């Protein structure tokens, strides 16, 4: 693997703060500003919007102090570490074009997921996690029944069948999904619940990957068996290294509803 560790991880990794000066860090459509002041770290950020990710992010930090959030930090703290993490909710993935899986058939698809930045203060006696900020602001939506469901994020996607260099970006990870229809009925894949809390983030020269999520559909009533590979996918190559562990590690597979129609709820987007 060529390049220094800092070059390979940029813009992720460690950043030194200059006392009194604002440090600007860009991660795709996310701009993060940081200041070190008298035992505190001040942070401000501007995230992208899914519908307009081609808009240039702001280049100047907020001039008003109300635009900043302050954290007292341990003595000696003088830097930040930014780590890529998956969003803190399940994603409802909607392919631009739905597709069908015949009984006893399967398909592998690739979903690009916008990441969050975990911000840690470094240099003191111990590192301290300050906050997490999204690179892209996603809409809220609901998965499941009115009385038995969960609040999720809505993610429109092309759900590609192959991966090329154009899919990688500093703020996104490529998530492979192995879908298998183990039922006796044809399965129309319109919306998928992708439980990113169980995924790690891996770094390669190409960009960021997640481990493979395997989904075995058993039927409308039975739901799907879910498990996570726990290692980088083969497509990532032998040089892949884990940079962030999952929020909620899986020790065994579980069964839940993965393919379903969404219910309309007032005030929630993406339905």
Secondary structure as GFF3:
##gff-version 3
##sequence-region A 1 271
A	DSSP	alpha_helix	5	9	.	.	.	ID=ss1
A	DSSP	beta_strand	13	16	.	.	.	ID=ss2
A	DSSP	beta_strand	23	27	.	.	.	ID=ss3
A	DSSP	beta_strand	30	37	.	.	.	ID=ss4
A	DSSP	beta_strand	40	46	.	.	.	ID=ss5
A	DSSP	beta_strand	48	49	.	.	.	ID=ss6
A	DSSP	three_ten_helix	50	52	.	.	.	ID=ss7
A	DSSP	three_ten_helix	65	67	.	.	.	ID=ss8
A	DSSP	beta_strand	69	72	.	.	.	ID=ss9
A	DSSP	beta_strand	79	85	.	.	.	ID=ss10
A	DSSP	beta_strand	91	95	.	.	.	ID=ss11
A	DSSP	beta_strand	99	101	.	.	.	ID=ss12
A	DSSP	beta_strand	105	114	.	.	.	ID=ss13
A	DSSP	beta_strand	116	122	.	.	.	ID=ss14
A	DSSP	beta_strand	128	134	.	.	.	ID=ss15
A	DSSP	beta_strand	136	137	.	.	.	ID=ss16
A	DSSP	beta_strand	139	144	.	.	.	ID=ss17
A	DSSP	beta_strand	149	157	.	.	.	ID=ss18
A	DSSP	three_ten_helix	165	167	.	.	.	ID=ss19
A	DSSP	beta_strand	172	181	.	.	.	ID=ss20
A	DSSP	beta_strand	187	189	.	.	.	ID=ss21
A	DSSP	beta_strand	192	194	.	.	.	ID=ss22
A	DSSP	three_ten_helix	196	198	.	.	.	ID=ss23
A	DSSP	beta_strand	201	203	.	.	.	ID=ss24
A	DSSP	beta_strand	208	210	.	.	.	ID=ss25
A	DSSP	beta_strand	213	219	.	.	.	ID=ss26
A	DSSP	beta_strand	223	228	.	.	.	ID=ss27
A	DSSP	three_ten_helix	234	236	.	.	.	ID=ss28
A	DSSP	beta_strand	241	244	.	.	.	ID=ss29
A	DSSP	beta_strand	254	256	.	.	.	ID=ss30
###
